[in-house]
Amino acid sequence: MKIITLVMMIVLPIIGNAQIEATTEDGKAVLLYKNGTWEYVKEKHVQMAEVVDVEIEEGLTSESPLEELYYAESKRLVKYFGPIKGKIKGRAKCMIVDGQPKLFFQWEVGLLDSYRYFGHMKAGRKVTLKSKNGTLIELALTEDIDMEFVKKYNFSVLKGASQLSDVQFSLLMNSAISEIEVDWKKEPEAYPVNDPYYFSKTFMEILN
């Protein structure tokens, strides 16, 4: 069994060293001191760390359904096709394979020649998960690399997956991912994520 320790940050309000807290007639909170002075309550906030152990059973294999992360404009596609047709859809699923956390990504582009704009899918392509507080989780797609062309519907499907180290998994479980940057061949592009807590929530679901 693998145990990964997560440090969860909790923000709590604290109040100064007053003796009594009271409420005025108009509903405002005040602090009363021994010397007879008073002041309105001003809350300060402190971060407290809660350490949580996440257990991954040895040999566990489980995965979530493939879900949409975003349907966003691609700067490069917009340049050629405009904002309506110049979009890319990003999907993902969370996986545990033989006790090892893993992320699978899939991109869908409404073009048969998407490689002209994004390059061919090859092992080593970088994907960076960016959190609201500035945390960066840099991944390299090394598994399940594939590229499909669906002529009937005139679109391309690009695929790739990355195993997560213990450090990457811990960061992911403790982060609200607001943006995903993909290092395409021509130039990197960043896309806003629909649900910042998708990864942490989904991994907890498949672990329970």
Backbone as numpy.savetxt, mean C-alpha at the origin, in Angstrom:
# Nx Ny Nz CAx CAy CAz Cx Cy Cz
7.07 -22.67 11.84 6.22 -21.47 11.84 7.10 -20.23 11.84
6.80 -19.29 10.95 7.53 -18.04 10.90 6.76 -16.98 11.67
7.45 -16.25 12.56 6.82 -15.18 13.31 7.47 -13.87 12.90
6.69 -12.94 12.37 7.19 -11.64 11.94 6.63 -10.59 12.89
7.53 -9.81 13.48 7.13 -8.79 14.44 6.80 -7.49 13.72
5.60 -6.98 13.97 5.18 -5.71 13.39 5.14 -4.67 14.49
5.66 -3.48 14.22 5.60 -2.37 15.16 4.50 -1.43 14.69
3.35 -1.46 15.36 2.20 -0.66 14.98 2.22 0.65 15.76
2.18 1.77 15.04 2.21 3.08 15.68 0.78 3.55 15.98
0.55 3.94 17.22 -0.76 4.40 17.65 -0.63 5.85 18.12
-1.49 6.73 17.64 -1.46 8.13 18.04 -2.50 8.35 19.13
-2.03 8.82 20.29 -2.93 9.04 21.43 -2.82 10.48 21.90
-3.92 11.08 22.35 -3.86 12.44 22.90 -3.35 12.41 24.34
-2.57 13.43 24.72 -2.14 13.56 26.11 -2.43 14.98 26.56
-2.67 15.15 27.82 -2.98 16.46 28.38 -1.91 16.81 29.39
-1.59 18.11 29.49 -0.53 18.57 30.37 -0.80 18.27 31.83
0.13 18.76 32.69 0.07 18.39 34.10 -0.89 19.28 34.89
-2.14 19.34 34.48 -3.15 20.11 35.21 -3.72 19.26 36.34
-4.33 19.96 37.32 -4.91 19.25 38.45 -6.36 18.83 38.18
-7.14 19.71 37.56 -8.56 19.44 37.35 -8.95 19.85 35.94
-9.76 19.02 35.30 -10.32 19.38 34.00 -11.80 19.65 34.20
-12.26 20.81 33.73 -13.66 21.20 33.90 -14.24 21.62 32.56
-15.57 21.83 32.55 -16.26 22.24 31.33 -17.02 23.53 31.60
-16.88 24.51 30.71 -17.58 25.78 30.86 -19.04 25.64 30.44
-19.83 26.71 30.67 -21.25 26.68 30.33 -21.47 26.48 28.83
-20.53 27.00 28.04 -20.69 26.85 26.59 -20.05 25.57 26.06
-19.68 24.67 26.97 -19.21 23.34 26.56 -17.73 23.21 26.27
-16.94 24.24 26.54 -15.51 24.17 26.28 -14.77 23.59 27.49
-13.76 22.77 27.22 -12.99 22.15 28.30 -11.87 23.10 28.74
-11.70 23.22 30.07 -10.63 24.06 30.62 -9.87 23.26 31.67
-8.63 23.68 31.90 -7.79 23.08 32.93 -7.63 24.06 34.07
-7.86 23.60 35.31 -7.75 24.44 36.50 -6.49 24.05 37.26
-5.68 25.04 37.60 -4.44 24.79 38.32 -4.56 25.21 39.78
-3.64 24.71 40.63 -3.68 24.98 42.07 -3.54 26.46 42.38
-2.81 27.19 41.53 -2.58 28.61 41.80 -3.76 29.49 41.39
-4.87 28.87 40.97 -6.06 29.62 40.63 -6.17 30.02 39.17
-5.16 29.76 38.39 -5.22 30.09 36.96 -5.89 28.96 36.19
-6.25 29.25 34.95 -6.88 28.23 34.11 -6.54 28.50 32.65
-6.80 27.53 31.82 -6.61 27.69 30.37 -7.47 26.66 29.65
-7.79 26.98 28.39 -8.53 26.02 27.58 -7.66 24.80 27.30
-8.30 23.65 27.19 -7.57 22.40 26.93 -6.94 22.45 25.55
-5.67 22.16 25.50 -4.96 22.01 24.23 -4.37 20.61 24.20
-4.87 19.80 23.31 -4.40 18.42 23.24 -3.09 18.32 22.49
-2.20 17.56 23.03 -0.99 17.20 22.33 -1.11 15.72 21.98
-0.38 15.29 21.01 -0.47 13.90 20.59 0.90 13.23 20.68
0.88 12.02 21.10 2.11 11.25 21.20 1.91 9.93 20.47
2.98 9.46 19.85 2.93 8.16 19.17 3.42 7.08 20.11
2.66 6.02 20.22 3.07 4.88 21.03 3.20 3.67 20.11
4.19 2.88 20.37 4.43 1.71 19.52 3.84 0.47 20.17
3.04 -0.24 19.41 2.49 -1.51 19.86 3.12 -2.62 19.03
3.79 -3.54 19.68 4.47 -4.62 18.98 3.52 -5.80 18.82
3.31 -6.22 17.58 2.39 -7.31 17.29 3.13 -8.38 16.50
3.00 -9.62 16.92 3.61 -10.74 16.20 2.59 -11.35 15.24
2.98 -11.47 13.98 2.14 -12.13 12.98 2.74 -13.49 12.68
1.97 -14.53 12.89 2.45 -15.89 12.68 2.07 -16.39 11.29
3.07 -16.92 10.58 2.82 -17.55 9.29 3.19 -19.02 9.43
2.20 -19.88 9.33 2.43 -21.31 9.51 3.39 -21.84 8.45
4.26 -22.71 8.88 5.22 -23.31 7.97 4.48 -24.11 6.89
4.82 -23.84 5.65 4.20 -24.55 4.54 2.85 -24.01 4.11
2.37 -22.94 4.78 1.06 -22.39 4.44 1.04 -21.85 3.02
-0.01 -22.18 2.29 -0.23 -21.63 0.95 -1.66 -21.10 0.88
-1.78 -19.82 0.59 -3.09 -19.18 0.52 -2.96 -17.93 -0.34
-4.05 -17.54 -0.98 -4.00 -16.33 -1.78 -5.38 -15.67 -1.85
-5.36 -14.38 -2.10 -6.60 -13.61 -2.24 -7.03 -13.59 -3.70
-8.27 -13.18 -3.96 -8.67 -12.98 -5.35 -7.90 -11.80 -5.96
-7.84 -11.77 -7.27 -7.22 -10.65 -7.97 -8.17 -9.45 -7.87
-7.67 -8.33 -7.33 -8.53 -7.17 -7.12 -7.92 -5.92 -7.75
-8.78 -4.99 -8.12 -8.32 -3.75 -8.75 -7.71 -2.81 -7.72
-6.49 -2.34 -8.01 -5.83 -1.35 -7.17 -6.11 0.07 -7.64
-6.17 0.23 -8.96 -6.40 1.56 -9.54 -6.77 1.42 -11.01
-7.43 2.44 -11.51 -7.67 2.60 -12.95 -7.34 4.06 -13.21
-6.12 4.31 -13.64 -5.58 5.67 -13.62 -4.98 6.06 -14.96
-4.81 7.36 -15.12 -4.18 7.87 -16.33 -2.70 7.52 -16.35
-2.23 7.12 -17.52 -0.81 6.92 -17.76 -0.31 8.16 -18.50
0.68 8.82 -17.93 1.18 10.04 -18.57 1.62 9.79 -20.00
2.23 8.65 -20.22 2.71 8.36 -21.57 1.56 8.08 -22.53
0.56 7.32 -22.09 -0.57 7.02 -22.96 -1.43 8.26 -23.21
-1.61 9.09 -22.19 -2.39 10.32 -22.35 -1.76 11.21 -23.41
-0.45 11.20 -23.46 0.27 12.01 -24.44 -0.14 11.66 -25.87
-0.42 10.37 -26.11 -0.74 9.92 -27.47 -2.23 9.71 -27.71
-2.98 9.36 -26.66 -4.38 8.96 -26.85 -5.39 9.80 -26.08
-4.91 10.75 -25.28 -5.83 11.57 -24.50 -6.20 10.93 -23.17
-6.87 11.68 -22.28 -7.16 11.19 -20.92 -8.19 10.07 -20.84
-9.08 9.96 -21.82 -10.11 8.92 -21.75 -9.54 7.56 -22.13
-8.81 7.50 -23.23 -8.24 6.23 -23.68 -6.86 5.96 -23.08
-6.27 6.98 -22.50 -4.91 6.83 -21.99 -4.83 6.35 -20.57
-5.60 5.31 -20.22 -5.59 4.80 -18.85 -5.02 3.38 -18.78
-4.55 3.05 -17.59 -4.02 1.72 -17.32 -4.68 1.19 -16.05
-5.03 -0.08 -16.06 -5.66 -0.69 -14.88 -4.64 -1.56 -14.17
-4.49 -1.34 -12.88 -3.58 -2.14 -12.08 -4.34 -3.03 -11.12
-4.01 -4.30 -11.10 -4.62 -5.25 -10.17 -3.53 -5.93 -9.35
-3.94 -6.57 -8.27 -2.97 -7.29 -7.44 -3.67 -8.38 -6.64
-2.89 -9.31 -6.16 -3.38 -10.26 -5.17 -2.25 -10.56 -4.19
-2.64 -10.79 -2.95 -1.69 -11.13 -1.90 -1.62 -12.64 -1.78
-0.41 -13.15 -1.60 -0.21 -14.60 -1.59 0.73 -15.02 -0.46
0.50 -16.20 0.06 1.45 -16.89 0.93 1.76 -18.21 0.23
3.00 -18.41 -0.16 3.39 -19.62 -0.88 4.44 -20.36 -0.05
4.06 -21.53 0.46 4.96 -22.30 1.33 5.49 -21.44 2.48
4.61 -20.63 3.07 4.99 -19.81 4.21 5.68 -18.51 3.88
5.82 -18.20 2.59 6.53 -17.00 2.17 5.56 -15.97 1.58
5.51 -14.73 2.13 4.63 -13.70 1.57 5.07 -13.31 0.16
4.09 -13.01 -0.66 4.37 -12.71 -2.07 3.28 -11.79 -2.60
3.66 -10.87 -3.51 2.70 -10.00 -4.16 2.70 -10.26 -5.66
1.50 -10.41 -6.22 1.35 -10.61 -7.66 0.67 -9.37 -8.24
1.24 -8.84 -9.32 0.69 -7.64 -9.96 0.27 -7.96 -11.39
-0.78 -7.27 -11.83 -1.25 -7.42 -13.21 -1.70 -6.05 -13.72
-1.23 -5.71 -14.93 -1.62 -4.45 -15.56 -2.35 -4.73 -16.86
-3.40 -3.97 -17.12 -4.18 -4.14 -18.34 -4.19 -2.82 -19.11
-3.82 -2.91 -20.38 -3.71 -1.73 -21.24 -4.55 -1.96 -22.49
-5.32 -0.96 -22.89 -6.19 -1.10 -24.06 -5.46 -0.94 -25.37
-4.37 -1.67 -25.53 -3.56 -1.64 -26.75 -2.95 -3.01 -26.97
-2.83 -3.42 -28.20 -2.13 -4.68 -28.49 -0.62 -4.49 -28.52
-0.17 -3.26 -28.76 1.27 -3.00 -28.83 1.75 -2.20 -27.61
1.27 -2.59 -26.43 1.64 -1.87 -25.20 3.14 -1.86 -24.95
3.86 -2.85 -25.50 5.31 -2.92 -25.32 6.00 -1.70 -25.93
5.37 -1.05 -26.90 5.96 0.15 -27.50 6.01 1.30 -26.50
5.14 1.27 -25.52 5.05 2.36 -24.56 5.62 2.00 -23.18
5.57 0.71 -22.85 6.03 0.28 -21.53 7.18 -0.71 -21.56
7.52 -1.21 -22.74 8.55 -2.23 -22.84 7.99 -3.61 -22.58
8.79 -4.63 -22.84 8.38 -6.01 -22.57 8.56 -6.33 -21.09
7.73 -7.22 -20.58 7.87 -7.64 -19.19 9.08 -8.55 -19.05
10.01 -8.16 -18.20 11.21 -8.95 -17.96 11.47 -9.02 -16.46
12.12 -10.08 -16.04 12.47 -10.22 -14.62 13.37 -9.06 -14.20
13.09 -8.54 -13.02 13.89 -7.44 -12.50 13.19 -6.09 -12.56
12.04 -6.02 -13.22 11.33 -4.73 -13.27 10.97 -4.29 -11.86
11.20 -3.02 -11.56 11.00 -2.51 -10.21 9.60 -1.92 -10.02
9.04 -2.22 -8.86 7.76 -1.65 -8.43 7.98 -1.09 -7.02
7.63 0.18 -6.83 7.82 0.81 -5.52 6.47 1.17 -4.92
6.23 0.69 -3.71 5.02 1.02 -2.96 5.34 2.20 -2.06
4.56 3.27 -2.18 4.82 4.49 -1.42 3.69 4.72 -0.42
4.06 4.98 0.83 3.05 5.19 1.86 2.81 6.68 2.07
1.75 6.99 2.80 1.40 8.38 3.07 2.45 9.09 3.91
3.17 8.34 4.74 4.18 8.96 5.59 5.59 8.93 4.99
5.68 8.57 3.70 6.97 8.62 3.02 7.75 7.33 2.99
7.21 6.25 3.56 7.89 4.96 3.51 7.90 4.41 2.09
9.05 3.90 1.66 9.18 3.30 0.33 9.48 1.82 0.47
8.72 1.00 -0.22 8.96 -0.44 -0.24 9.29 -0.81 -1.68
10.56 -1.07 -1.94 11.02 -1.32 -3.30 11.04 -2.83 -3.58
10.34 -3.22 -4.62 10.23 -4.62 -5.00 10.81 -4.83 -6.39
11.26 -6.04 -6.65 11.71 -6.44 -7.99 10.87 -7.63 -8.43
10.23 -7.51 -9.57 9.41 -8.61 -10.09 10.32 -9.68 -10.67
10.32 -10.84 -10.06 11.22 -11.91 -10.50 10.48 -13.21 -10.81
9.18 -13.26 -10.51 8.42 -14.50 -10.70 7.15 -14.24 -11.51
6.62 -15.30 -12.08 5.34 -15.24 -12.82 5.33 -14.14 -13.88
6.48 -13.90 -14.49 6.60 -12.87 -15.52 5.89 -13.33 -16.79
4.99 -12.50 -17.29 4.23 -12.90 -18.48 3.66 -11.66 -19.16
3.34 -11.81 -20.44 2.73 -10.73 -21.21 1.78 -11.37 -22.21
0.51 -11.03 -22.14 -0.49 -11.61 -23.03 -1.12 -10.53 -23.90
-1.49 -10.94 -25.11 -2.14 -10.02 -26.04 -3.49 -10.60 -26.44
-4.56 -9.92 -26.05 -5.91 -10.41 -26.30 -6.47 -9.66 -27.51
-6.30 -10.25 -28.69 -6.70 -9.57 -29.93 -8.20 -9.31 -29.99
-8.99 -10.25 -29.48 -10.45 -10.11 -29.54 -10.92 -8.82 -28.89
-10.28 -8.44 -27.77 -10.69 -7.25 -27.04 -9.69 -6.11 -27.16
-8.66 -6.32 -27.96 -7.68 -5.27 -28.24 -7.00 -4.72 -26.97
-6.50 -5.63 -26.14 -5.74 -5.14 -24.99 -4.63 -6.11 -24.61
-3.70 -5.59 -23.82 -2.54 -6.36 -23.37 -2.62 -6.56 -21.86
-2.07 -7.68 -21.40 -2.01 -7.99 -19.97 -0.56 -8.23 -19.60
-0.06 -7.47 -18.64 1.33 -7.59 -18.19 1.31 -8.12 -16.76
2.16 -9.10 -16.47 2.12 -9.76 -15.16 3.52 -9.91 -14.57
3.56 -9.94 -13.24 4.81 -10.18 -12.54 4.58 -10.26 -11.05
5.44 -10.97 -10.34 5.29 -11.15 -8.89 6.62 -10.98 -8.18
6.54 -10.69 -6.90 7.74 -10.51 -6.08 7.53 -11.12 -4.71
8.52 -11.88 -4.25 8.50 -12.36 -2.87 8.87 -11.21 -1.95
8.34 -11.24 -0.73 8.61 -10.19 0.25 9.54 -10.70 1.33
10.55 -9.92 1.64 11.41 -10.25 2.78 10.63 -9.95 4.06
11.16 -10.39 5.20 10.49 -10.12 6.47 10.37 -8.61 6.71
11.42 -7.87 6.36 11.41 -6.41 6.54 10.36 -5.77 5.64
10.31 -6.18 4.38 9.32 -5.63 3.45 7.90 -5.94 3.90
7.69 -7.16 4.37 6.35 -7.56 4.83 5.93 -6.75 6.05
6.87 -6.55 6.98 6.57 -5.77 8.18 6.21 -4.33 7.82
6.98 -3.73 6.91 6.69 -2.37 6.46 5.32 -2.29 5.78
5.04 -3.27 4.95 3.77 -3.28 4.21 2.58 -3.38 5.15
2.70 -4.21 6.18 1.60 -4.40 7.12 1.38 -3.19 8.01
2.39 -2.32 8.08 2.31 -1.15 8.96 2.22 0.15 8.17
1.84 0.06 6.88 1.83 1.25 6.03 0.51 1.38 5.27
0.12 2.63 5.07 -1.02 2.94 4.21 -0.45 3.30 2.84
-0.56 2.40 1.89 0.05 2.59 0.58 -0.84 3.50 -0.27
-0.34 4.68 -0.58 -1.13 5.66 -1.31 -0.80 5.70 -2.79
0.35 5.16 -3.17 0.80 5.28 -4.56 1.71 4.11 -4.93
1.61 3.69 -6.17 2.48 2.63 -6.68 3.22 3.16 -7.91
4.53 3.07 -7.87 5.34 3.51 -9.01 5.93 2.30 -9.71
5.78 2.25 -11.03 6.30 1.15 -11.84 7.40 1.70 -12.73
8.54 1.05 -12.71 9.68 1.50 -13.51 9.60 0.89 -14.91
8.70 1.46 -15.72 8.57 0.98 -17.09 9.84 1.28 -17.89
9.98 0.62 -19.03 11.20 0.76 -19.83 11.44 2.20 -20.25
10.40 2.89 -20.72 10.56 4.25 -21.21 10.82 5.23 -20.06
9.96 5.18 -19.05 10.10 6.05 -17.88 9.15 5.55 -16.78
9.50 5.79 -15.51 8.62 5.34 -14.43 7.33 6.16 -14.38
6.26 5.51 -13.92 4.98 6.19 -13.73 4.42 5.81 -12.37
3.76 6.78 -11.72 3.15 6.54 -10.41 1.64 6.64 -10.54
0.95 5.75 -9.82 -0.52 5.69 -9.89 -1.10 5.71 -8.47
-2.15 6.51 -8.23 -2.78 6.53 -6.90 -3.58 5.26 -6.64
-3.52 4.76 -5.42 -4.18 3.51 -5.05 -5.57 3.79 -4.49
-6.54 2.98 -4.88 -7.93 3.16 -4.41 -8.05 3.00 -2.90
-7.48 1.93 -2.36 -7.59 1.62 -0.93 -6.19 1.52 -0.32
-5.76 2.53 0.45 -4.41 2.52 1.02 -4.13 1.32 1.93
-5.19 0.71 2.48 -5.00 -0.40 3.41 -5.28 -1.76 2.77
-5.34 -1.79 1.45 -5.64 -3.04 0.76 -4.66 -4.15 1.14
-3.37 -3.88 1.08 -2.37 -4.93 1.30 -2.41 -5.46 2.72
-2.41 -4.58 3.72 -2.41 -5.03 5.11 -3.70 -5.79 5.44
-4.84 -5.28 5.00 -6.12 -5.96 5.28 -6.18 -7.33 4.60
-5.73 -7.37 3.36 -5.86 -8.62 2.60 -4.92 -9.70 3.14
-3.71 -9.32 3.51 -2.81 -10.32 4.09 -3.37 -10.86 5.41
-3.95 -9.99 6.24 -4.53 -10.47 7.49 -5.68 -11.44 7.22
-6.44 -11.19 6.17 -7.55 -12.08 5.83 -7.07 -13.46 5.42
-6.02 -13.53 4.61 -5.58 -14.84 4.13 -4.73 -15.57 5.17
-4.29 -14.85 6.21 -3.53 -15.49 7.29 -4.46 -16.07 8.34
-5.68 -15.55 8.42 -6.62 -16.02 9.45 -7.51 -17.15 8.95
